Amino acid sequence: MIFGFGKKKEEDDYEDEVELVMFQGTFSGVEVDISEHARLAQVGLLRAKEIVTDALERRAERIRIEPKGERAVIQLYVDGVGFAGGRMSSKEGMAVIQCLKLVSGMDVKNRKEAQSGGIRAEFDDRKYLLMMETKPLGGGAERLTVNLIDVKNAKYSPSELEFSQATIDKIRELTNEKGIVLAAGPPDSEVTSLAFTILRGIDAYVRATFALIDVGHRELGSVTQFERRETDDLETALQRLIRMEGDVAYVEPFDNETTIKQAFEKCDEITLVSEMAARDASSAIPALYKVAGDPKIVAKTINGVFGQKLIRKLCDKCKQPYRPNPKLIKKVGLPEEVQTLFRPPQAEDGEDLRVCRKCGGSGYFGRVAMIELVEMTDGMKEVVAAGKDASAIKAQAREEGMSNFKDEGLRLVAEGVTSLEELQRAFRS
């Protein structure tokens, strides 16, 4: 069944009644008594299920519901691209948000603080996790974000996520030495997922790896969950892990001075993996200068910083080959031997374009990561120790041939994984 993005479905659009998603309890295991909120469930539960069902049928990985004046706007994200998912009255939108908060274990009475929760769900014989976050907007209004995770097909390791072998090798190399390995990126760049992927890329036969923080819905694999006491700060927890002869620790984000300083103090005894908010990998390093007080400390403690940019993959059922102009090949920097590129299907003159049932006509299905890396080589250490800015760090990385978004993107274009048009879109966003 094909659905147009942004099109509101009417009852006569269906030959058969659509089976709605089933909510099967909170992810945290908290018991929710719907009968205590019968009125809310009566008003908002059916509409909430319709919205989630529609999103799952469209392959959406995220739903965002946000009040806009007298209306609540639904935004769906499919392969990272936003589409209109419909509108409803602000009252109905509030009821849907509160109902989803209720069934995911959040406090429906609290609209002044950000909250998070999750629901286990089933749709079309597939298991899902719906991980939710709210953000207060003032005046009792809230924005709700729902991340839709296909449990069976969720991917966590570098090989599952199609990282290049060169990147996989670098992850193992940099995490095989004491020091700090960071994932860095701006909001909505999946930086937490990147940090966890780095963790899962560590050689489990050589390194004993522990998570000092809750990994949420992600599968631990060869990573052991460390039982951290409530009274343990990062330094204390790391000291206990070092005594246990742990090799690698996955720790809380580098978002405050205390965490960063404690990590600096212990990273000569253990390898630390974490994340940091920054525009890109190069920008993360100067941001650490101020906390460290001396760029030389950053040059000494950081092994490498990874960044990622997600890009849509062409649908393998309908992608269309074409011969590009040789001048275009030269202009964008593709190898001269590339004779064929691929793009989403385009209609021939006078013909209607058949809509692909796999991708819904978008021409893309799924995403793949482009990876950049700032590695603390001897040359890079000199640049960082001198306190140089992000542009100088980026220039040094280019000079030493470190992985970067442009080269990664062109490789994916040359291999037919994505299109030049998608590469351009990803760099504009």
Phi, psi and omega in degrees: 000128183257134179241134174281135180293134178083356181273128178281127184280137174252161184299325183279003174286344188249137172282324180235157178293133180281131177280127185277159177301146176254126174272130189236030175107163183286150177295326182281347183089000178294131179282132180244126179261099182297329183298334178289342180232046186301319181296316179298315180297322179296322184279320191246343189293314181298315180296322178298316179295323178297318180295314180295318179300314179301317180295317180295322178294332180270005181069023180292143174258353182206143172238138174231125178244123186218132177289135177227090182067237182274001181238158169247129186256134177256126177242129177250143178241118179243118184053038175083358181253132183278141176225148176295132181247009178115174179224161175207171179294157181297326179293316179294321178299317178297319180296319179296314180298313181294325180292318178292325174298317182299307186288346178263005174091012178273168179272109184291340181279343183264108179243009183256350181234148175294140179226164176217153179192185182200155179234139167273136185218164176222136177211131179054042179065023178236143180270138179227155165246131176250100182266125191240148175221140175246152174226120179293139181246001180096150178067022180086356180275151180219151170256135179245129174244129181240119175263126185259116186243119176281107189301313185292324185258008178295139184240137185229331185270158179302322180291319177297326181272008173065034171296148177294156180297326179298320179291318178300318179296321180293322177301313181293322181294313185286332178271002178270357179242147175296143184140197186240131173242123185246149163256132184226145178176168179281174177304147179066019177260011179061038184293327177295318178297322178296317179299318180291325177296320175301315180300317181287345180274357181287143180292106185291340180280344184248325188239130175275113190247134184230146173258119179271356178233162180291128181269005176066230184278352188287144179285129184288326183061237182276002181271136180261132176284120181278131180278096184269131179287152181299330183274354183285123164276180185297317182299317180294316180297319179294322179297319177296319181293322178297320177295332177278001180067035171288146182262321185226138178234130173268116190240171183300159181302149175278074183240009176208158186296322182297311180300314183296315182294320178294325177294316178302322184289334186254350189285356173274358179245348186200159175269132180245137174241130181206188180229163182206139177281124179197161180298320177199183184298320181294325182285338182294325187292311176299331179295335179279341181304313186297321181288317182292329182085346182206118180303334180297328178295320179296316179299327183280325189264332183275126174275320181185158177233124178258146171228159178218152172228125183272139183225143183287143176267140175297144178291124183287350178273333187228002181299147189243125178281150175205159178263114181283158174295130179306328179294324178294318178304314181292320184296317184276346177095020176281154178300142182299333182286351177289117182254336185229133172241172181232154180209169173298154183298142176236140182290139173286159181304126176081002181244147175276143179278125177285134181279125179289129182284338181287311185260357179075015178093000180283335183088357182229149180211109181084175180226160177224153184265136164265134186245137170242156182216132167250109182258140184275070173286176179300318179294319180291323178301322179296317180295314182290316180299333178278358177075027181292159183276181186298323181295322178291323177295317180295320179296320178295320178297319178295317182299325181270003176073028178288156182302135178219162186299318184298309181296320178297317180295317179294326177297317180293326176294313181298327181276358179079013180284322181221182183247162175298322180298319179292323177298316179296319179298317182296325180281339176281331186282000000 
